[in-house]
Amino acid sequence: MEKREPTDGPNPRIVVIGGGTGLAVMLRGLKRLPVSITAIVTVADDGGSSGRLRTDMGMPPPGDIRNVLVALADTEPMLEKVLQYRFRNGNGLAGHNLGNLFLAAMQDITGDFTHAIQEASRVLAVRGRVLPSTDQEVTLGAEMTDGTCVQGESRIPLAGKQIRRVFLEPEDVRPIPEALVAIQEADVVVIGPGSLYTSILPNLLVQGLAEAIRESQAKTVYICNVMTQPGETDGYTAFDHLEAIHRHIGDRLIDTIILNNETPPAAILRQYAEEGAAMVQPDIERLQAVGCRVWAENLLQYHGVIRHNANRLSKLILELTR
């Protein structure tokens, strides 16, 4: 289907898909701009506080949802610190995140996880909508290149092996209807940034979600990570990230790729190398050869760790809506 030109109106409709810290960082910049945001967030996490609540309360893991809610919230800095607070002591409390417990309480009160997110959004004055990619219980698995399989999102990067593919169990998990409607009505769909195999693909593998993006008239943008992730994308270039997406859900999904082309200082690269990470190389010609439009910019921001510069990235996304 031919992609429509995005609206020239004051509030272009942007759907962002992913999870993890990278998505939350970008949303902090995007919420300051005159756009209408819907965030579709992974619920495949099974580690830490989220994993415990998933097991104890039979609820989807709230951690990625919490991060996105806090990023989009119009709250005082102290309230944000409270929602992100992790208990260090207490029998049963140690390790739990207060924001996760807040969402667990909301689900208990409302009786439904999606409704709980909506009510939490109202309480926190969230600028936009936050939706889980599915409201069904789902487990992420990975098949490695040596033929072994690893079950559980938190265990996959720790396996120390090269990933051939990831998959969901059950495979026929369906997206919530609101997510499909948001994609259908979007001017731009933004995928990432975030962990390729454990934050981005778990959303795209939800049956019907990638198809909805492909059938939508929205322009589709993939934001490539700045650094490789040990245990997931070791040695990956920008093209390798795109190829992994194609391998899982087919091509003709992504129109534009935004990537960083600025090399971090040598001292920072050495610091990351000690942890097994390196800069994702922007192999632009290979991306263009498969029909992708490439926007390569200096998107670096460093405050102890390398992140995308949220303001620069958000302005690039807004430019795509004009």
C-alpha positions in Angstrom: 0.0 0.0 0.0 1.3 3.5 -0.8 2.3 5.4 2.2 0.4 8.7 2.8 2.1 11.9 3.5 1.8 12.7 7.2 -0.6 15.4 8.3 0.4 19.1 8.4 -1.9 19.6 11.4 -0.8 20.6 14.8 -0.8 17.1 16.3 0.6 14.4 14.1 -0.2 10.9 15.3 2.9 9.0 16.3 2.9 5.4 17.5 6.1 4.2 19.2 6.8 0.5 19.7 9.4 -1.1 22.0 10.4 -1.2 25.6 13.3 -0.7 27.9 15.3 2.4 28.8 16.0 3.5 25.3 12.3 4.0 24.5 11.7 5.9 27.7 14.6 8.3 27.0 13.2 9.1 23.5 9.7 9.7 24.9 11.0 12.3 27.3 11.9 14.4 24.3 9.0 13.5 22.2 6.4 14.5 24.8 7.6 18.1 24.7 6.6 18.5 21.0 3.1 19.1 19.5 2.4 15.5 18.7 -0.1 12.8 19.8 1.7 9.8 21.2 0.7 6.2 21.6 3.3 3.9 23.1 2.9 0.2 22.5 5.1 -1.6 25.0 6.4 -5.1 25.4 5.2 -7.4 28.2 7.7 -10.2 27.8 9.9 -9.2 30.8 10.4 -11.9 33.4 13.2 -10.7 35.6 13.5 -8.7 38.8 10.4 -7.1 40.4 8.4 -7.5 37.2 9.1 -11.2 37.1 8.1 -11.7 40.7 4.8 -9.8 40.3 4.1 -11.8 37.1 4.5 -15.0 39.1 2.9 -14.0 42.3 -0.1 -12.0 40.9 -0.6 -13.6 37.5 -0.3 -10.2 35.8 1.7 -9.0 32.8 5.2 -7.7 33.9 4.8 -4.0 34.6 8.4 -2.8 34.4 8.6 -1.5 30.9 5.1 -0.1 31.1 6.2 1.7 34.3 9.2 3.3 32.6 7.1 4.6 29.8 4.4 6.0 32.1 7.0 7.8 34.1 8.7 9.2 30.9 5.4 10.5 29.6 4.0 11.7 32.9 3.6 15.4 33.8 4.8 15.0 37.4 7.0 16.6 40.0 10.6 15.3 40.1 10.0 13.9 43.6 7.0 11.8 42.4 9.1 10.4 39.6 11.8 9.4 42.1 9.1 7.7 44.3 7.7 5.7 41.3 11.2 4.6 40.3 12.2 3.7 43.9 13.4 0.2 44.5 13.2 -1.2 48.0 16.5 -2.4 49.5 15.1 -4.0 52.6 12.0 -5.6 53.9 10.8 -9.2 53.9 9.1 -9.6 50.5 9.6 -5.9 49.6 13.4 -6.0 48.9 14.0 -5.7 45.2 10.5 -4.5 44.3 10.0 -1.3 42.5 7.3 1.0 44.0 5.9 1.9 40.5 5.5 -1.8 39.8 3.6 -2.3 43.0 1.4 0.8 42.1 0.5 -0.9 38.8 -0.2 -4.2 40.5 -2.5 -2.4 42.9 -4.3 -0.7 40.0 -4.8 -4.0 38.3 -6.3 -5.5 41.5 -8.6 -2.5 41.8 -9.7 -2.4 38.2 -9.6 -6.1 37.5 -7.8 -5.6 34.1 -4.2 -4.7 33.2 -5.0 -2.5 30.3 -7.6 -0.6 32.4 -5.1 -0.3 35.2 -2.7 1.4 32.8 -5.4 3.8 31.7 -6.2 4.7 35.3 -2.6 5.1 36.2 -2.2 7.4 33.1 -4.9 9.7 34.5 -3.4 9.8 37.9 0.0 10.7 36.5 -1.2 13.1 33.9 0.5 11.1 31.2 0.9 13.0 27.9 -0.3 10.3 25.4 -1.5 6.7 25.6 0.4 3.7 26.9 -0.8 0.3 25.7 0.6 -3.2 26.2 1.3 -5.0 23.0 -0.9 -7.8 24.3 -2.9 -8.5 27.4 -2.2 -12.3 27.3 0.5 -14.0 29.3 3.5 -14.6 27.0 7.0 -16.0 27.4 9.9 -15.1 25.2 12.2 -17.8 24.0 15.4 -17.9 21.8 16.9 -20.5 19.5 20.7 -20.1 19.4 22.9 -20.9 16.4 24.2 -24.1 18.1 20.6 -25.4 18.2 20.0 -24.9 21.9 16.9 -23.0 23.2 16.7 -20.5 26.1 13.4 -19.7 27.8 12.8 -16.3 29.5 13.6 -12.8 28.4 16.1 -12.2 31.3 18.0 -15.4 30.5 18.6 -14.8 26.8 21.4 -12.2 27.0 23.1 -14.2 29.7 23.4 -17.4 27.6 26.6 -16.1 26.0 25.6 -17.5 22.6 24.6 -16.1 19.2 20.9 -15.8 18.7 19.4 -17.3 15.5 15.8 -16.3 16.3 13.4 -15.4 19.1 9.8 -16.6 19.5 6.8 -16.2 21.7 5.0 -18.9 23.6 2.2 -19.2 22.9 2.8 -18.2 19.2 -0.8 -17.2 18.6 -0.9 -14.4 21.2 -2.9 -11.5 19.8 -2.5 -7.7 20.2 -5.1 -5.6 22.0 -7.6 -4.0 19.6 -6.6 -0.4 20.7 -3.0 -1.1 19.5 -4.2 -2.1 16.0 -6.5 1.0 15.8 -3.6 3.3 16.8 -1.4 1.9 14.1 -4.1 2.2 11.5 -4.7 5.8 12.4 -1.0 6.8 12.8 1.0 9.2 10.6 4.3 7.7 11.7 5.1 4.4 13.4 8.5 4.5 15.3 10.1 1.2 16.2 12.8 1.5 18.9 15.3 2.3 20.2 15.7 -0.6 22.5 17.1 -4.1 22.8 16.6 -5.8 19.4 15.7 -9.3 20.5 14.2 -8.7 24.0 12.4 -5.4 23.6 11.6 -4.7 19.9 10.9 -8.1 18.4 8.7 -9.4 21.2 6.2 -6.7 20.1 6.5 -7.3 16.4 6.0 -11.1 16.9 2.6 -10.6 18.5 0.3 -12.0 15.7 -1.2 -9.3 13.6 0.8 -6.4 14.9 3.5 -6.4 12.1 0.8 -7.0 9.5 -1.1 -3.9 10.8 2.1 -1.8 10.4 2.7 -3.2 6.9 -0.9 -2.5 5.9 -1.0 1.0 7.5 -0.5 4.1 5.4 1.9 5.4 8.1 5.5 6.0 7.4 7.6 3.5 9.4 10.8 4.5 11.1 13.4 2.2 12.8 15.7 3.9 15.3 18.9 1.8 15.5 20.8 1.5 18.8 24.0 3.5 19.3 25.9 0.6 20.8 25.8 -3.2 20.5 24.4 -5.2 23.4 26.4 -8.1 24.8 24.5 -11.4 24.5 22.2 -10.0 21.8 23.8 -8.0 19.0 27.5 -8.6 19.4 29.3 -7.4 16.3 26.1 -6.1 14.7 26.1 -3.2 12.2 23.0 -1.1 11.5 22.2 -3.4 8.5 22.4 -6.5 10.7 19.7 -5.0 13.0 17.4 -4.5 10.0 18.2 -8.0 8.6 17.3 -9.6 11.9 13.9 -7.8 11.8 13.3 -9.0 8.2 14.4 -12.5 9.2 11.6 -12.6 11.8 8.7 -10.8 10.2 9.6 -10.3 6.5 10.5 -7.2 4.6 8.6 -4.2 3.4 8.0 -3.0 6.9 10.5 -0.1 7.5 10.7 2.9 5.2 13.3 5.0 7.1 16.2 4.2 9.5 17.5 6.8 11.9 21.0 6.1 13.1 24.0 7.7 14.9 27.1 8.4 12.8 29.2 10.1 15.5 32.0 8.0 17.0 32.1 8.3 20.8 35.4 9.4 22.4 38.1 6.7 22.7 37.9 6.6 26.5 34.2 5.9 26.4 34.7 3.2 23.7 37.3 1.5 25.9 34.9 1.6 28.8 32.2 -0.1 26.8 34.7 -2.6 25.3 35.4 -3.9 28.8 31.7 -4.9 28.9 31.8 -6.4 25.5 30.0 -3.6 23.6 31.0 -1.5 20.6 29.5 1.3 18.5 27.0 0.1 15.9 28.6 0.8 12.6 26.4 2.9 10.2 26.7 0.9 7.0 24.5 3.3 5.1 25.1 2.0 1.6 23.9 -1.5 2.5 20.7 0.0 4.0 20.1 2.1 1.0 20.6 -0.8 -1.3 17.6 -2.6 0.2 15.4 0.5 -0.3 15.6 2.2 3.1 15.9 6.0 3.5 18.7 6.7 6.0 18.9 9.7 8.3 22.4 9.6 9.9 23.1 12.3 12.5 25.2 12.9 15.6 22.7 11.5 18.2 25.1 10.9 21.1 24.5 11.9 24.6 26.8 10.7 27.4 26.0 11.0 31.2 27.8 7.9 32.6 26.2 5.8 29.8 25.7 6.4 26.2 22.1 7.3 25.2 20.4 8.9 22.3 20.0 12.6 22.6 16.3 12.8 23.2 15.8 16.3 21.9 17.7 15.8 18.6 16.0 12.4 18.0 12.5 13.8 18.7 13.0 16.7 16.3 14.1 14.2 13.6 10.9 12.3 14.1 8.8 15.4 14.1 10.5 16.4 10.8 9.2 13.1 9.3 5.6 14.1 10.1 5.9 17.3 8.0 
